[in-house]
Amino acid sequence: MTLLKIARMGHPVLLQPTQPVADTQAPAIRTLVADMIETMLDAGGAGLAAPQVHYGLALFVYHVPLARSTGEDDPPRPPSALINPVLEPVGDEMVDRLEGCLSIPGLRGWVPRHARVAYSGLDAHGHVVQGVASGFLANVLQHEYDHLNGILYPMRMTNLGRMGFDSEMARYGERP
């Protein structure tokens, strides 16, 4: 497996909508998924979308570490892929969540997200995956899905005064 170079904010690949993956079982896609999982874990991320590693394809990888699980409705999840995903809000409830991004290193911001989302797509083996996510998983899925549509989390923020460098937010507190 190979660690992939992560595109940073300012690179045009991050602002382009992706194309569906035509052959989800192609060897190149299987290799890409494995490399993306390795890259995500090495970088300490909870998710990584194909545009972040310079591929304009509709796929992302994610996981929910035990430390980020918010309970029974949001259990830990092993590293997984979601290919050609579809996300839909479940209800109108919104929550503000503190987000970071591997493409925007060193910064975090409070982003309004749907509390629950229905998701579907294919896993790395071509099997249909579907469910309803809440908690940390719902946040990760929405964040990564945005990447597939050329959206970075600051574009979703309603108050840029709630964004800051990790070190400063740790020193002075996160501004909910």
C-alpha positions as CSV (number, residue, x, y, z in Angstrom):
1,M,0.0,0.0,0.0
2,T,1.0,3.6,-0.6
3,L,0.6,6.8,1.4
4,L,-1.1,9.3,-0.9
5,K,-0.4,13.0,-1.1
6,I,-3.3,15.0,0.5
7,A,-4.5,18.1,-1.5
8,R,-4.7,21.2,0.6
9,M,-7.3,24.0,0.5
10,G,-6.5,26.1,-2.6
11,H,-5.9,23.2,-4.9
12,P,-8.7,23.2,-7.6
13,V,-9.3,19.4,-7.3
14,L,-11.1,20.2,-4.0
15,L,-13.6,22.4,-5.6
16,Q,-14.8,20.2,-8.4
17,P,-17.8,17.8,-8.3
18,T,-16.8,14.2,-8.7
19,Q,-17.8,11.5,-11.2
20,P,-19.4,8.2,-10.2
21,V,-17.2,5.2,-10.0
22,A,-18.1,3.1,-13.1
23,D,-16.5,-0.2,-12.1
24,T,-16.4,-0.4,-8.4
25,Q,-14.5,-3.7,-8.5
26,A,-11.7,-2.6,-10.8
27,P,-8.3,-3.4,-9.4
28,A,-7.4,0.3,-9.5
29,I,-10.4,1.2,-7.3
30,R,-9.6,-1.6,-4.8
31,T,-6.0,-0.3,-4.6
32,L,-7.2,3.3,-4.3
33,V,-9.5,2.4,-1.4
34,A,-6.7,0.5,0.4
35,D,-4.3,3.4,-0.1
36,M,-6.9,5.9,1.1
37,I,-7.5,3.9,4.3
38,E,-3.8,3.7,5.0
39,T,-3.4,7.5,4.3
40,M,-6.4,8.4,6.4
41,L,-5.1,6.4,9.4
42,D,-1.6,7.6,9.0
43,A,-2.8,11.2,8.9
44,G,-5.0,10.7,12.0
45,G,-8.2,11.5,10.1
46,A,-11.7,10.1,10.6
47,G,-12.4,10.3,6.8
48,L,-10.8,10.9,3.5
49,A,-12.5,11.6,0.2
50,A,-11.1,10.8,-3.2
51,P,-10.7,14.5,-4.3
52,Q,-8.5,15.0,-1.2
53,V,-6.0,12.6,-2.8
54,H,-6.4,14.1,-6.3
55,Y,-9.0,11.7,-7.7
56,G,-12.3,13.1,-9.0
57,L,-14.3,10.0,-8.1
58,A,-17.3,9.6,-5.9
59,L,-15.9,7.6,-3.1
60,F,-14.6,8.2,0.4
61,V,-13.3,6.2,3.4
62,Y,-14.1,6.7,7.0
63,H,-14.0,5.1,10.5
64,V,-15.4,5.9,13.9
65,P,-12.7,5.3,16.6
66,L,-13.9,4.1,20.0
67,A,-12.8,7.5,21.5
68,R,-15.2,9.3,19.0
69,S,-18.2,7.0,19.4
70,T,-21.1,8.8,21.0
71,G,-22.9,5.7,22.3
72,E,-25.3,3.0,21.2
73,D,-26.7,4.9,18.2
74,D,-23.1,5.7,17.1
75,P,-20.9,2.7,17.7
76,P,-17.2,2.5,16.8
77,R,-16.8,1.5,13.1
78,P,-13.7,-0.1,11.4
79,P,-12.2,1.7,8.4
80,S,-14.7,1.3,5.5
81,A,-15.4,2.7,2.1
82,L,-18.5,4.2,0.7
83,I,-18.6,4.3,-3.1
84,N,-21.1,6.3,-5.2
85,P,-22.8,7.4,-2.0
86,V,-26.2,9.1,-1.5
87,L,-27.0,11.1,1.7
88,E,-30.3,12.5,2.7
89,P,-31.2,14.4,5.9
90,V,-33.6,12.6,8.3
91,G,-35.7,15.3,9.9
92,D,-34.9,19.0,10.3
93,E,-32.8,18.9,13.5
94,M,-29.4,20.6,13.0
95,V,-26.4,20.5,15.4
96,D,-23.2,22.5,15.5
97,R,-20.1,20.2,15.4
98,L,-16.5,21.1,15.6
99,E,-14.7,19.9,12.5
100,G,-11.3,19.7,11.1
101,C,-10.1,18.6,7.7
102,L,-6.9,16.9,6.5
103,S,-7.0,19.3,3.6
104,I,-7.1,22.3,5.9
105,P,-4.4,21.3,8.4
106,G,-4.2,23.0,11.8
107,L,-7.6,24.7,11.7
108,R,-11.0,23.8,13.1
109,G,-14.5,25.4,12.9
110,W,-18.0,24.9,14.1
111,V,-20.2,23.7,11.3
112,P,-24.0,23.2,11.3
113,R,-24.9,19.7,10.3
114,H,-28.0,17.5,10.1
115,A,-28.3,15.5,13.4
116,R,-29.3,12.3,11.4
117,V,-28.7,11.3,7.8
118,A,-29.8,8.3,5.7
119,Y,-26.9,7.0,3.6
120,S,-26.5,4.4,0.9
121,G,-23.8,3.3,-1.5
122,L,-21.4,0.4,-2.2
123,D,-18.7,-0.9,0.1
124,A,-15.2,-1.9,-1.1
125,H,-16.5,-5.3,-2.1
126,G,-19.4,-4.0,-4.2
127,H,-22.1,-4.8,-1.6
128,V,-24.9,-2.4,-1.0
129,V,-24.6,-0.5,2.2
130,Q,-27.4,1.6,3.7
131,G,-28.4,2.9,7.1
132,V,-29.2,5.9,9.2
133,A,-26.4,7.7,11.0
134,S,-26.3,10.0,14.0
135,G,-23.6,11.4,16.2
136,F,-20.0,11.4,15.0
137,L,-20.7,9.1,12.1
138,A,-23.4,11.4,10.7
139,N,-20.9,14.3,10.9
140,V,-18.1,12.4,9.1
141,L,-20.4,11.2,6.4
142,Q,-21.7,14.7,5.7
143,H,-18.2,16.2,5.7
144,E,-16.9,13.6,3.3
145,Y,-20.0,13.8,1.1
146,D,-19.4,17.5,0.8
147,H,-15.9,16.8,-0.6
148,L,-17.5,14.8,-3.4
149,N,-19.5,18.0,-4.3
150,G,-16.6,20.4,-4.2
151,I,-17.6,21.8,-0.7
152,L,-15.1,22.4,2.1
153,Y,-16.4,22.8,5.7
154,P,-15.7,26.6,5.9
155,M,-18.2,27.0,3.1
156,R,-20.8,25.6,5.4
157,M,-19.9,27.7,8.4
158,T,-22.3,30.5,9.4
159,N,-19.8,32.4,11.5
160,L,-16.1,32.4,10.6
161,G,-15.4,33.8,14.1
162,R,-16.0,30.3,15.3
163,M,-13.0,29.0,13.3
164,G,-9.4,28.9,14.6
165,F,-6.1,27.3,14.8
166,D,-6.0,24.0,16.8
167,S,-3.4,25.4,19.2
168,E,-5.3,28.6,19.9
169,M,-8.6,26.9,20.4
170,A,-6.9,24.4,22.8
171,R,-5.3,27.4,24.7
172,Y,-8.4,29.6,24.9
173,G,-11.2,27.1,24.5
174,E,-13.5,26.1,21.7
175,R,-16.1,28.7,21.0
176,P,-19.4,26.8,20.8
